[in-house]
Amino acid sequence: MRALRMAMLAVTLAHWGFAILGGVAGLAFTELPSPAKPFVPLLVVVPQLAWTLFVVRRARMARLGAWG
């Protein structure tokens, strides 16, 4: 994360936020009526996709090269 100039605390909080959001989505899934349930995964997928795109963009800007 140092190469991307991202604070470790920010990364940690983002990942804890994803975990909490996943728990909330799971609870919401059990309580919502059936027609609304197909949309619940979007609560988890959209923020994580946004985070992934953000990290990829930062990595490209830092010119890190291969990740493997």
Stockholm file with secondary structure:
# STOCKHOLM 1.0

chainA/1-68         MRALRMAMLAVTLAHWGFAILGGVAGLAFTELPSPAKPFVPLLVVVPQLAWTLFVVRRARMARLGAWG
#=GR chainA/1-68 SS CTTTTCCHHHHHHHHHHHHHHHHHHHHHHHHSCGGGGGGHHHHHHHHHHHHHHHHHHHHHHHTCCCCC
#=GC SS_cons        CTTTTCCHHHHHHHHHHHHHHHHHHHHHHHHSCGGGGGGHHHHHHHHHHHHHHHHHHHHHHHTCCCCC
//
